[in-house]
Amino acid sequence: MSVGSFVFMLHSHLPFYRKAGMWPFGEESVFECMAESYIPILNAVADLWDEGIAAKLTIGITPILAEQLADPHLNEGFDKYISLRVEAAKKDEKRFSTRGESPNPDFLHLARFYSNWFTQIQKDYHERWNRDLIGGFRKYQDLGAIEITTSAATHCFSPLLQTDSSILAQYKMGVESYKRHFGRDPKGFWLPECAYRPGSKDRPGIEKWLYDVGIKYFFTESFVIKGGQTAEVRRVFGPYGSIEYIPVPPKPPTGLDTFEAYWLKEYPVAVLGRHEEAGYQVWSADHGYPGDGNYREFHKKDDVSGLHYWKLTSKRTDLGDKQLYNPESALHRINENSDHYVGFIQQCLTDHLKKTGSPGMVMVSFDTELFGHWWFEGVTWIKQVIRKMRQYTAVTMRTASEYLELNPPKLAIELPESSWGSGGHWQVWLNNQTEWMWPVINEAEQTMQSLAQTYRPNNVDAVTKRALNQASRELFLLESSDWPFLVTTGQAKDYAVTRFNEHKDRFKSLVEMIQSGTVEESKVSHIESIDNCFPEASPHLFNLV
């Protein structure tokens, strides 16, 4: 008898980096995540399938990420990137060999490790996945090994969009992009930043637009379901670290828990809440597994090759004092950490079953890029967790849809305004550093709504139609939650401001040409060559009916 269900959700997202710089922010960010996260995750799913194990991961791929993974320009760039990584590792082998300029047997061992690792990734990309990662994910969804969810087109912060037509257009575009890439209708949806706004007398809640585009469920944070303290200050692994925020008063406890899914009251869309402790075991920088000193240090790189030769050592060790990385010691810790996590999930569900008499559900959700890219050993940990969960526990791993089909929600609830940002509210995206962005976005929303009502596809010439479609793309890209996020965190403030202003300027240029009746095909073609996402984009997406 199963003691309950385990839903493991990975949220994969990157901003639109195509033709927008290379390093430290730009296309190389896509290439790094392809090599270190997306290909390894696909390999893990395929390896488990070959062992007779369906991974049953729920993998979110945002539409703007799917567009990039399928883009010929970026795939050509990845080919060059991975070849350079292989070359760098092989040069380090020579550099650290007994006849090299810097003989060192320990570094030589690691250079060989990386040479083999990058060579295998390159081989898998070409031979196992035929340079088509989206096709690989689609294959294993079709086989029933995983479920892929969609999201808003460019990961917009939904509650801060001023017009419902913009929210609906983001969601419609997300569904259309998913159908083109994966050949079916999506069931699940990642609300960008888990940002939710309930209904009011003036506007319906976010779930109306999910329901209207056919979505069956989405995810939220633990405190949104349970009430209580909205969020502690989080120091998470990844690019962002901790963010200062104004504390939000605790919400009254609701008496609910995250061991089951719920309907929303106004529309039959289900919501699954993240299990707080099970998530904390992984994402906490202070107490999570990735903080183990034996794991690879992300921030210190070799001055010549850029390869990572050091381990975390400890959370208090300066970069200059980091000790050498040992892959064998790291693997030993992965074995121990995966054992612990599998036992922890089994105990959570066993305790719940004893307490209630009913099998429950533990859902965890993480950024995919944490695994492999930031936590180098993380994909191996996932693979071991899945394998051990099946072999040694009475826990059943299920995709989110499978869980909901077997366990339809019994209760309908109302959710508060919320996000998974620090403080549990919206201030990471709306604060004194980013407040100037929102009037720009909101004005562009109103302009697009007017264009959608004024210009009908059958009543304009071909080049004006292209300009209208491109204006839709530029608005989608302007609305990305990544730009205010990166400003607030300070990790890429100048880059984010530049990107935001570029999309604003392109949108305005297109609108001016359209409204003046002087659309220049050469200008439209130039913008199309840069921002080429979403071939289905058009103003009609912004019509509410």
Residue, then its C-alpha position, 0 to 999 in steps of 0.5 A: m500500500s502506498v503511504g502517499s504521493f510525491v510530486f517533484m516539480l522543476h521550473s525551467h526558465l531563462p529570460f530571452y537572451r537571443k542576440a542580446g549579449m554573450w557574457p556575463f549576461g546573454e546567450e552564454s547563460v543559455f549555453e551553460c544551462m543547456a550543458e549543465s542542467y537541461i541535457p543532464i536532466l534529459n539524460a537522467v530521465a532517459d537513463l531511468w527509462d532504460e532501467g524501467i523507471a518512469a521518472k514522473l517528474t513534472i517539468g515546467i518549461t516556460p514558453i520563452l525558454a522553449e523558443q530559445l531551446a528550439d532556435p537554430h541560432l542558439n543551437e549553433g551557438f551551443d555547438k561552438y560553446i561546448s566545443l570550446r569547453v571540451e578544448a579548454a579541458k583538454k588544454d588543461e590536461k596538457r597544462f597540468s601534465t608532467r610535461g606541461e607548464s604547471p604540472n599538478p597531478d590533482f589538477l590533472h585528475l580534475a581536468r580529465f574529469y571535465s574533459n570526459w564530462f564535456t565530451q559526453i555532453q557534446k556527444d549526447y547533444h548530437e547523438r542522443w538528442n539530435r541537437d533537439l532538446i525540445g524533441g527530447f522532452r516531448k519524447y519522454q512526455d509522450l512515453g509517460a515518463i514526465e509531464i511538461t507544464t507551460s507558463a505565461a509567454t515571457h514570465c510576466f508578473s501577472p498581478l501588476l499588469q494593468t489590463d486583463s487583455s495583457i494577462l490573457a494574451q500572455y497566457k494564450m501565447g504560452v498555450e499556443s507555444y506549448k502546443r507547437h512545441f509539444g503537440r498537445d494541450p497543456k494541463g499545468f501552468w507555472l504562475p510566474e514568480c507564483a504571483y497571484r492576485p485574487g478577484s475584486k469588484d473591478r477585476p476577476g482573479i488570475e485563475k479566470w484567465l487560466y481557466d479560459v485558456g484550458i489550464k487545469y492546475f497551478f502551483t503556489e507557496s506553502f504559506v499561501i495555503k497554510g497562512g501564518q508568516t508569509a516568508e522568512v528572509r531567504r538565502v537561496f542557492g542560485p544567482y540571487g542570494s538574499i534580498e532585503y525586504i519589508p516584512v509583511p504581517p503574518k496571515p491568520p492560520t487557515g487550518l489547511d495544509t499542503f498534503e492535498a490539492y484544492w479547487l479555487k472557489e470561482y473557477p474549477v482550477a486546482v492549486l498545489g502548495r509546496h511542502e515547506e520542509a521538503g523544499y527547505q531541505v534543498w533550497s536553503a543556502d544555510h541548511g540545504y544539501p547544496g551547501d555541503g562543503n564537498y560539493r563544487e564551488f560555483h563562484k571560483k573559476d580557473d583564471v586560464s580555462g574558466l573551469h571549476y576546480w574547487k569545492l565549497t569547503s565551508k560557507r565561511t571560507d573565502l574564495g582564495d582559501k577554497q580547497l580542491y574539488n574531489p568528484e569521488s567525495a562529492l558522489h559519496r555525499i550525494n548518496e548520503n543526501s539522497d538517502h536522507y531525502v527519500g527517508f524524509i519524504q517517506q516519514c512525512l507521508t507516513d506521519h500524515l497517513k497515521k494522523t489522518g488515515s488518508p494518503g497525502m501528497v508532498m509537492v516540491s518545486f525548484d528552479t531547474e537551473l539549481f540542479g547541475h548549473w548552480w549545484f553541479e551534483g544536483v542532477t545526480w541527486i535527483k536521479q538517485v532520489i527517483r531510483k531510491m524512492r521506487q526501490y525502497t519506499a512505499v511512496t508513489m512518485r506521480t506527475a501533478s496531473e496523475y495525482l489530480e486525476l486520482n485525487p480530485p480536490k475536495l475543498a474550494i478555497e480562496l488565495p491571498e495576494s502572494s508570490w514566492g519572492s522575499g516577503g511573500h508579496w510583490q515588492v521584489w518586482l515593485n519597489n523604489q528601484t523598479e517603480w518607474m518600469w510599471p507606467v511604461i509597461n502599463e502605457a504599452e498595454q493600453t496602446m496594444q489594446s487600442l491597436a488590437q481594436t483598431y487594426r484587423p488582420n484582414n484589413v491591413d497590408a502585409v508589412t503593416k501586419r508584420a509590424l503589428n505582430q512584432a509589436s505584440r512580441e515586443l510588448f511580451l518581452l517588455e512585460s518579462s518579470d526578469w527585468p525588475f527582478l534583476v534590477t532589485t537583486g542588483q546582479a544585472k541591474d544595468y543589463a536589465v535596464t538596457r534590455f527593458n529600454e530596448h524593448k520599449d524603444r522597439f515597441k514605440s518605433l513600431v507603433e509610430m510607424i503603424q499609426s502614421g501609416t509609414v511602415e518601413e519593411s527594412k526596419v520591421s525586418h531588422i527587429e524581427s531578426i533580433d526578437n523572433c520568438f512566438p511566430e503566432a504573436s499578433p494583436h488579436l491575442f489581446n482581444l478578451v473575446 
